[in-house]
Amino acid sequence: MSGFAPGMYIAALLGLVYGSLAHLLWGRHWLHLPLFLIGGALGCLITWAAGIQIFKQLPAPGGLAVPEATVVAWLLLSGIAAIRRA
């Protein structure tokens, strides 16, 4: 078995989903897909690694606060989209 925490897997998978959705919204070429995938995964992994959890009453599967990870990932993805268009 691997020594990685479950929250890390959840963060990476959720980030890949967000990156794929962002590419569908803002991506113009398939070469931009890796940027969005890495950006989404990085946003969720940063939230998990920092242990950010604003809403303590909501469940955090594997230690990942999903609402906070969603906000951080989408902020990062929108920044990537803005930089890519400039």
N, C-alpha and C positions, 0 to 999 in steps of 0.2 A: 504494500500500500504506500501511497505517496504521503509525504510529510506536510503537505500544504493544508491550510485551514479551509473549512467549508465556505467561509465568507469570501475567501479569495476567488474560489470558483464561481460563486454566485455573482460577485462583482464583475468578473471578467465576462461571463455570459450575458449579464444585463447590459454591460457596456457595449458588447458586440451588437446586441439588438438595437440599442440606441444609435450606435454608429451607422448601422444599416438603414435605419429610418431617416437619419439625418442625410445620408447620401441620397435616398429617394427624394427628399425635399429639396436639398440644395446642391447636390452633386450634378455636374454637367458632363462628366466623362468618367469612364470606369477607372482611369488612373488615379482619381481622387478617392476612390474607395478605401485604400489603406490608411489614408489620413484620417478619415472619419472613423474607421474601425479602431485605430489606435487611440484616437482622441476620446471616444466613448468609453473604451475600456480603461484608459488612464484616469478619466474623471471619476469613475466608480471605484477604482482601486485606490485613488488618493483618499477618497472619503472613508473607505474601509481601513486603510492603514493609519489615518489620523484619528480614527475612532470618533468622528463627528456624529453626534446624535442630539438634535435639538428637541425633538418630540420624544420624551422618555416613555410616554404611555403607549406608543406604537411598537409593535413587535419588530425585532431586528434579527431576521434569520441569519445565522452564522456570524453574527456581529455586524452585519451590514445594515445600516439605516437606509431603507429603500427611498423614502422621500428626499432625504438629503443627497443621496447618491444621484438621484434623478436630476435634481436641480444643478448640482455641480457638473454632471456630465453634459447636460444641455447647454449650460453656460460656456463650457469649453468647446462644444461642438459649434455653437453659434459664433464664437470667436474664430474658430478655424474657417468657417464659411465666410466670415467678413474679411479675413486676411487673404483668403484664396481669391476673392472677387476684386480685391484692390490691386 
